[in-house]
């Protein structure tokens, strides 16, 4: 690291940034349609095929 750049001590929050949440709200999700769930399941099956 260049000499003119100082490192902020680990474990100390930056004073200019607000405290961050570790997880999102439950409302940060969406319901999938049956077609979307089926497509996702097919994708997972396809990605699981290693042969």
Secondary structure by P-SEA (a helix, b strand, c coil): ccccccccccccccccccccccccccccbbbbcaaaaaaaaaaaaaaaccc
